[in-house]
């Protein structure tokens, strides 16, 4: 579960990186950041979905 949350944080930071790269017109960096958003976001969502939300 912790891995999913960490990967979600990485995906959120990659979103900020994507927008910053697009603002600076650095399209190669924007492409890599966008791919990172897709990969880390998908991995984190599926990890949280499969292992479930933590019970309290």
Kinemage of the C-alpha trace (Angstrom):
@kinemage 1
@onewidth
@group {chain A} dominant
@subgroup {mainchain}
@vectorlist {calphas} color= white
{ca unk a 1} P 0.000 0.000 0.000
{ca unk a 2} L 2.810 2.407 0.834
{ca unk a 3} L 4.380 1.824 -2.579
{ca unk a 4} L 1.140 2.891 -4.259
{ca unk a 5} L 0.994 6.099 -2.256
{ca unk a 6} L 4.644 6.895 -2.975
{ca unk a 7} L 4.109 6.317 -6.688
{ca unk a 8} L 1.032 8.566 -6.566
{ca unk a 9} L 3.167 11.349 -5.096
{ca unk a 10} L 5.718 10.822 -7.884
{ca unk a 11} L 2.936 11.016 -10.479
{ca unk a 12} L 1.627 14.267 -8.987
{ca unk a 13} L 5.110 15.774 -9.039
{ca unk a 14} L 5.513 14.647 -12.648
{ca unk a 15} L 2.322 16.540 -13.526
{ca unk a 16} L 3.920 19.722 -12.194
{ca unk a 17} L 7.070 18.892 -14.137
{ca unk a 18} L 5.065 18.420 -17.321
{ca unk a 19} L 3.441 21.826 -17.034
{ca unk a 20} L 6.726 23.491 -16.163
{ca unk a 21} L 8.439 21.887 -19.160
{ca unk a 22} L 5.640 22.965 -21.477
{ca unk a 23} L 5.868 26.504 -20.107
{ca unk a 24} L 9.615 26.539 -20.851
{ca unk a 25} L 8.947 24.997 -24.310
{ca unk a 26} L 11.142 22.020 -23.517
{ca unk a 27} L 9.156 19.413 -25.396
{ca unk a 28} L 11.479 16.448 -24.861
{ca unk a 29} L 11.305 16.928 -21.091
{ca unk a 30} L 7.542 17.392 -21.331
{ca unk a 31} L 7.246 14.114 -23.225
{ca unk a 32} L 9.270 12.206 -20.639
{ca unk a 33} L 7.342 13.820 -17.778
{ca unk a 34} L 4.043 12.994 -19.474
{ca unk a 35} L 5.062 9.375 -19.926
{ca unk a 36} L 6.084 9.322 -16.254
{ca unk a 37} L 2.659 10.622 -15.269
{ca unk a 38} L 0.965 7.858 -17.243
{ca unk a 39} L 3.203 5.042 -15.985
{ca unk a 40} L 3.451 6.029 -12.332
{ca unk a 41} L -0.187 7.127 -12.191
{ca unk a 42} L -1.443 3.851 -13.637
{ca unk a 43} L 0.819 1.809 -11.378
{ca unk a 44} L -0.264 3.694 -8.256
{ca unk a 45} L -3.983 3.551 -9.050
{ca unk a 46} L -3.850 -0.176 -9.809
{ca unk a 47} L -1.763 -0.875 -6.693
{ca unk a 48} L -4.251 0.957 -4.493
{ca unk a 49} L -7.174 -0.697 -6.319
{ca unk a 50} L -5.792 -4.239 -5.963
{ca unk a 51} L -4.530 -4.014 -2.398
{ca unk a 52} L -7.498 -1.924 -1.276
{ca unk a 53} L -7.798 1.070 0.957
{ca unk a 54} L -6.319 0.709 4.426
{ca unk a 55} L -8.842 -0.250 7.073
{ca unk a 56} L -8.949 1.659 10.323
